[in-house]
Amino acid sequence: MSNKPLDISTPDPWQQIKSYTRARIALGRVGSSLPTNEVLDFGLAHAMARDAVHLALDVEALAAQIESLNITSIQVCSKAQYRPTYLLRPDLGRQLSLESAAHLRATRFSTPFKLLIVVGDGLSSLAIERHVRPLLAEIQQQKPDNWNIDSLVIASQARVAIADEIGEILGATITAMLIGERPGLSSPDSLGIYLTYQPKVGLNDANRNCISNVRPEGLSYAAAAKKMLWLIQQALYLKVSGVALKDESDVAEIEVSKQISDAL
Amino acid sequence: MANYQHTVGTHSYQFADLKQVMAKASPARSGDYLAGVAAETYAERVVARMCLAEVPLSRFLDELLIPYEVDEVTRLIIDTHNQQAFSEISHLTVGDFRNWLLSDAADSATLQRISSGITPEMAAAVSKLMRNQDLILVAKKCHVTTSFRNTIGLPNHLSVRLQPNHPTDDMRGIAASMLDGLLYGAGDAVIGINPATDSLPALMDLYYMVDDVINQYAIPTQSCILTHVTNQIQLIERGAPVDLVFQSIAGTEKANQSFGITIALLKEAQSAAHSLNRGTVGNNVMYFETGQGSALSANANFGVDQQTCEARAYAVARHLSPLLTNTVVGFIGPEYLYDGKQIIRAGLEDHFCGKLLGVPLGCDVCYTNHAEADQDDMDTLMTLLATAGLTFMMGIPGADDIMLNYQTTSFHDALYLRKVLGLKAAPEFEAWLKKMQIMNANGQVQPISPAHHMLQNMPKQLLKVG
């Protein structure tokens, strides 16, 4: 409970309720200020989140990871060449560079894409490095046999909507964008999945379904893959995605939030 | 239309209209560049300010930045403008107005008297000519007091919103953060939860949970669940114990449409909350949140700079006599406010404009992890705002919101400000803190003993269940 001999901070006597939440409660005080160890803990968490935003995605390493699942990848970039531009100009992160657009148009794939998976760094390359391979493995396992996901696209300096342009060029029926979400202090590596039926340039968030917080401490790979495939099947059946497609795979959702609260 | 040009030496600068003068006169920020309305050079920015300084205040009643016909916020601003209050300043230019605001002639009583004669555009315009210290000095003179179960906004007071969010709305988790905050003396502005769910039964449970805790300890404060206003109206109809009604608002009709609201809907919500008659000290029942960039992100800014759009949101707020209005200054991200410098400037502008217009403005002093900012910037902004007479700030355990994934201010931060600047909690709440022995007789929040009443009698969600 207390304290090294020279530690003059006062701990808070409600330590037992710390287990009920990940919020930073019962931190203790020196006077009314934060003890040194808490300032440093916070500083480290912030540093990790900052690194997650600024760390460039190692595209070669990711391609190799994906290759090990017998999935080939094609690599493209957005019009936001560097990270500062990416952060200041979300519009540029939504558009393919001219070279990448030409490259995609020139590439011929053996079969047309029903489901096209696009992997984008977004705001956390850490999320992509850690979670894309195991999530893809789950998707491979759970998907219907007649769905082909032998190739996918990796997009750098990407925002969600870049998958619309990619999907339109490649003639996909539906895109699944796996993208690094805005890092939180306690979740620097959260991955999001955005599904868009009949992708084309000019769509907006109302046209998408989103699955958020994919990571072992949040929504598990298996649960995320299940939810994603359920939504894709519904979208293909109803020929729509977004607000018109309600996520009724709720049973899975309840299981997940129960897992999270049980884990606390 | 008036001619907006200014000559420096041999170089003559020409501006198309008042909207463009305003945008180009704005201190640099990424959102105005993103919108394509910012000054292109440093010199053009200052020249635009020189041009703006010569514009008569009365021009803002003739040249509307967003047309009356297309925008209900413009109509609200014009239709409710108090000509009599305006008559005291109607002879001034924007530049004269800055001088007058800083002068000792503009004392607190005078500023209160003319408040309804000032439009958001006039407030925004003069703020663009002011340095940070000017924004602090004038805001400090503006007193805006409101009440529900306690009194908010008295001079030399600083209130705190206790924000006990949890990513899955876990009742134990929320109760744990609430208890933590109360034992650190936070929660006089409101105990306000951002829920993860939209489900009405789950929201109902949250209302009852917070209300139970308020009743259990007889806390003179109010609760709020920050869900869409239409949900809150439905929950009031179903008998939920709703104290304050929350809604995010913006400065144009089109941006408000993207939030799914109109002014009439807000009026309806206000009436619904009034019908419950749950206030004991007063009847200010609304809680609003705003933030620069919301109009642009809804593609609803009409070429108006983001700070002016934000000031227009305060006209909407003012119309509904809120208990609290909160500018969530750094939440929107670096494409609107890039770094600590821009966030600090925006926070001071918002607070100044809100107070000048008579709105009880607090600030969520905050940032996201993709902005160039850190807790040192938050320390700077919260200290400046508290010096300027900020109405309230956020209190989140350790400044880390695990539900909304951003960093803001903590219970410890509020105690720092109260200690350094000699600020007090709302008087009714302070009396409660003393009675509960959370605060000592000298007004200092003190460490809690394990035998403390509230630890011996925890909220029922925190009691071990078998």
Boltz contact constraints between the chains, C-beta under 6 A:
constraints:
  - contact:
      token1: [A, 10]
      token2: [B, 447]
      max_distance: 6.0
  - contact:
      token1: [A, 13]
      token2: [B, 450]
      max_distance: 6.0
  - contact:
      token1: [A, 14]
      token2: [B, 455]
      max_distance: 6.0
  - contact:
      token1: [A, 17]
      token2: [B, 176]
      max_distance: 6.0
  - contact:
      token1: [A, 17]
      token2: [B, 462]
      max_distance: 6.0
  - contact:
      token1: [A, 20]
      token2: [B, 172]
      max_distance: 6.0
  - contact:
      token1: [A, 20]
      token2: [B, 173]
      max_distance: 6.0
  - contact:
      token1: [A, 20]
      token2: [B, 176]
      max_distance: 6.0
  - contact:
      token1: [A, 21]
      token2: [B, 166]
      max_distance: 6.0
  - contact:
      token1: [A, 21]
      token2: [B, 173]
      max_distance: 6.0
  - contact:
      token1: [A, 21]
      token2: [B, 176]
      max_distance: 6.0
  - contact:
      token1: [A, 22]
      token2: [B, 402]
      max_distance: 6.0
  - contact:
      token1: [A, 23]
      token2: [B, 177]
      max_distance: 6.0
  - contact:
      token1: [A, 23]
      token2: [B, 397]
      max_distance: 6.0
  - contact:
      token1: [A, 23]
      token2: [B, 402]
      max_distance: 6.0
  - contact:
      token1: [A, 24]
      token2: [B, 397]
      max_distance: 6.0
  - contact:
      token1: [A, 24]
      token2: [B, 398]
      max_distance: 6.0
  - contact:
      token1: [A, 24]
      token2: [B, 400]
      max_distance: 6.0
  - contact:
      token1: [A, 25]
      token2: [B, 176]
      max_distance: 6.0
  - contact:
      token1: [A, 25]
      token2: [B, 177]
      max_distance: 6.0
  - contact:
      token1: [A, 25]
      token2: [B, 180]
      max_distance: 6.0
  - contact:
      token1: [A, 25]
      token2: [B, 397]
      max_distance: 6.0
  - contact:
      token1: [A, 27]
      token2: [B, 398]
      max_distance: 6.0
  - contact:
      token1: [A, 32]
      token2: [B, 415]
      max_distance: 6.0
  - contact:
      token1: [A, 32]
      token2: [B, 445]
      max_distance: 6.0
  - contact:
      token1: [A, 33]
      token2: [B, 412]
      max_distance: 6.0
  - contact:
      token1: [A, 34]
      token2: [B, 412]
      max_distance: 6.0
  - contact:
      token1: [A, 49]
      token2: [B, 369]
      max_distance: 6.0
  - contact:
      token1: [A, 53]
      token2: [B, 369]
      max_distance: 6.0
  - contact:
      token1: [A, 53]
      token2: [B, 370]
      max_distance: 6.0
  - contact:
      token1: [A, 87]
      token2: [B, 334]
      max_distance: 6.0
  - contact:
      token1: [A, 87]
      token2: [B, 370]
      max_distance: 6.0
  - contact:
      token1: [A, 88]
      token2: [B, 30]
      max_distance: 6.0
  - contact:
      token1: [A, 88]
      token2: [B, 335]
      max_distance: 6.0
  - contact:
      token1: [A, 90]
      token2: [B, 335]
      max_distance: 6.0
  - contact:
      token1: [A, 123]
      token2: [B, 370]
      max_distance: 6.0
  - contact:
      token1: [A, 183]
      token2: [B, 369]
      max_distance: 6.0
  - contact:
      token1: [A, 184]
      token2: [B, 405]
      max_distance: 6.0
  - contact:
      token1: [A, 185]
      token2: [B, 400]
      max_distance: 6.0
  - contact:
      token1: [A, 186]
      token2: [B, 402]
      max_distance: 6.0
  - contact:
      token1: [A, 257]
      token2: [B, 168]
      max_distance: 6.0
  - contact:
      token1: [A, 260]
      token2: [B, 168]
      max_distance: 6.0
  - contact:
      token1: [A, 261]
      token2: [B, 168]
      max_distance: 6.0
  - contact:
      token1: [A, 261]
      token2: [B, 170]
      max_distance: 6.0
